[in-house]
Amino acid sequence: MNAREAVYEMWRERGMTTMFGNPGSTELPMLKEFPDDFRYVLALQEAVAVGMADGFAQASGTVGHVNLHTAPGVGNAMGGIFNAQANKTPLLVTAGQQARSLMTLQANLTNKDGTRMPHPLVKWSYEPPRAEDVPHAIARATYMASLPPRGPAFVSIPFDDWDADVDEADVAHQTKRQVGGRQGPDPARLGELVEKLGKAKNPAMVAGPDIDMCGGWDAAVKFAEKQKLPVWATPAPGGGRLGFPENHALFRGILPPAIGPAGETLKEYDLVLVVGSSVFPYYPNIPGPLLGENTELIQITNDPDEAARAPMGDAILSDPALALEVLNFKVEESDRDAPDPPWPAGDPEESDPISSSVAAAVLADVWPDDGILVLESPSSTLAMRSRLKLSKPGSYFFGAGGGLGFGLSAAVGVQLAQPDRQVVCVIGEGSVQYAVTAFWTAAAYEVPLKVLVLRNEEYAILKWFAEMEAVTGSPGLDLPALESAEVAKAYGVPGQRVDGRDALHQALTDALAADGPQLVEVKVAPGMALA
Ligand SMILES: Cc1ncc(C[n+]2csc(CCOP(=O)(O)OP(=O)(O)O)c2C)c(N)n1
């Protein structure tokens, strides 16, 4: 058995039969005699390959795999790897390396310091000392990626390793190993929490993205209902997934992302339980008290770093879904009064061109029952969330790292992972450009993704930040004449540009009914859409 046969067998065993990548000469030996039961998804640039693998991994629940072209490929991919670590995406990142015999003389394409290059964005980075160690190194990276906190792990593989003989019996051990990562809570700490909940007069929950990643939606809903907790979503910039149905009567909204306003929002509660989130993904810098004087905060997270770096409150380490399940077993139905349901959002104001809030309302009108939103439209994140009120698990993916380029590429990966659900990517016309070649992959692989481009002809959110930061006279904030529909067409994705509410409604209805990928570009008013 050679290293290639061993590694493909391991991937097959783990259901990792989809590989994203952009190949070069150093990766071709890995792809030799590519097995029929595997799928290679070609991306035309490495950051896009990583984004696709990220979306695929998150939406499929398997470890994603992306293969990169030695040093320049890793370099191009870094923004995507940054997003993957912020998303806590289980991702195996492999890269080619020059032949072992040519590394010391530094032949062309040698990655001089292959293992250092992806730091500090990966959990583990390795170049096996011997060709025979390639299968074990890849197995180890795969476990590292999948153990909490999940994230990217990297292996650099010299060109000539793939044909090397490996010990079949040794490899068989790795192929069969199951390495699980779910840890339950310390019963004593959870007991203290149950006691505090029993005494609290006005507690609340903040639901984070890891509830969704860990399969904890039902447990979160049951717990909030039993305890009559108002529920906030973790601040939007770090909320890569949704931990609670946003149409639920207990749902209050998205916690403001800056320190001062977040502390102010939470000060009415005496106990705040933060589940499956960092405390908090703060941004931008608006100082203020972290928490009200009479508020106690307790975080449940499976990420020791998240627990350690929180600026206030206690932390209990546990898989969030397991902790919620145990809590549901331990807590009684609370006799606190249920909080009043929130005010329904009114209709957005009509204007010409329409606002992004109107675009969001139109999208909500035609939203497919099982729809998945992949969102990268910075100035209308809040409007999209508040109008769509997504209410099913696994229905929302957002780049928690904030690096643009995640949205369009991840949407392709999510749709490949979830062929029976309808994926809609809502994206600003500026954001499209960071992953524009994803259109080609969507067309080439007939990925039936729908893309709604909001064309406001500016970097709206940066103008908003400029105002907040009292920065006047900044260049580079206007984006005239980016023809997204034309660009998509050139890559093979049918697209049309529309204006106005009715035309948008019709275009989205048609796009959703069509078989393949489709793009709708709509002109929207400049500025932020906050609701
Ligand atoms: C890789 C990367 N480069 C730059 C930025 C900074 N940035 C944040 S939002 C934004 C504007 C995006 O424009 P668009 O998609 O049109 O959204 P709008 O703000 O108009 O809603 C930019 C450039 C970033 N977040 N990531």
The ligand as an SDF file (V2000), in Angstrom:
LIG
                    3D

 26 27  0  0  0  0  0  0  0  0999 V2000
  -10.8650   40.9150    3.3030 C   0  0  0  0  0  0  0  0  0  0  0  0
  -11.5190   42.1950    3.7270 C   0  0  0  0  0  0  0  0  0  0  0  0
  -11.0950   43.3680    3.1840 N   0  0  0  0  0  0  0  0  0  0  0  0
  -11.6860   44.5230    3.5640 C   0  0  0  0  0  0  0  0  0  0  0  0
  -12.6720   44.5440    4.5070 C   0  0  0  0  0  0  0  0  0  0  0  0
  -13.2560   45.8490    4.9940 C   0  0  0  0  0  0  0  0  0  0  0  0
  -14.6700   45.9990    4.6260 N   0  0  0  0  0  0  0  0  0  0  0  0
  -15.6350   45.7110    5.5080 C   0  0  0  0  0  0  0  0  0  0  0  0
  -17.1430   45.9730    4.9060 S   0  0  0  0  0  0  0  0  0  0  0  0
  -16.5450   46.5180    3.4370 C   0  0  0  0  0  0  0  0  0  0  0  0
  -17.4730   46.9820    2.3820 C   0  0  0  0  0  0  0  0  0  0  0  0
  -18.1580   45.8970    1.6430 C   0  0  0  0  0  0  0  0  0  0  0  0
  -18.9070   46.4390    0.6130 O   0  0  0  0  0  0  0  0  0  0  0  0
  -20.3150   45.9160    0.1760 P   0  0  0  0  0  0  0  0  0  0  0  0
  -20.2920   44.4470    0.0670 O   0  0  0  0  0  0  0  0  0  0  0  0
  -20.7560   46.6570   -1.0350 O   0  0  0  0  0  0  0  0  0  0  0  0
  -21.2400   46.1850    1.4180 O   0  0  0  0  0  0  0  0  0  0  0  0
  -21.9780   47.4790    2.0240 P   0  0  0  0  0  0  0  0  0  0  0  0
  -21.1060   48.0190    3.0970 O   0  0  0  0  0  0  0  0  0  0  0  0
  -22.1910   48.4670    0.9330 O   0  0  0  0  0  0  0  0  0  0  0  0
  -23.2220   46.8910    2.5530 O   0  0  0  0  0  0  0  0  0  0  0  0
  -15.1470   46.4730    3.4340 C   0  0  0  0  0  0  0  0  0  0  0  0
  -14.3150   46.8340    2.2800 C   0  0  0  0  0  0  0  0  0  0  0  0
  -13.0370   43.2950    5.0650 C   0  0  0  0  0  0  0  0  0  0  0  0
  -13.9730   43.2010    6.0060 N   0  0  0  0  0  0  0  0  0  0  0  0
  -12.4680   42.1560    4.6390 N   0  0  0  0  0  0  0  0  0  0  0  0
  1  2  1  0
  2  3  1  0
  2 26  2  0
  3  4  2  0
  4  5  1  0
  5  6  1  0
  5 24  2  0
  6  7  1  0
  7  8  2  0
  7 22  1  0
  8  9  1  0
  9 10  1  0
 10 11  1  0
 10 22  2  0
 11 12  1  0
 12 13  1  0
 13 14  1  0
 14 15  2  0
 14 16  1  0
 14 17  1  0
 17 18  1  0
 18 19  2  0
 18 20  1  0
 18 21  1  0
 22 23  1  0
 24 25  1  0
 24 26  1  0
M  CHG  1   7   1
M  END
$$$$
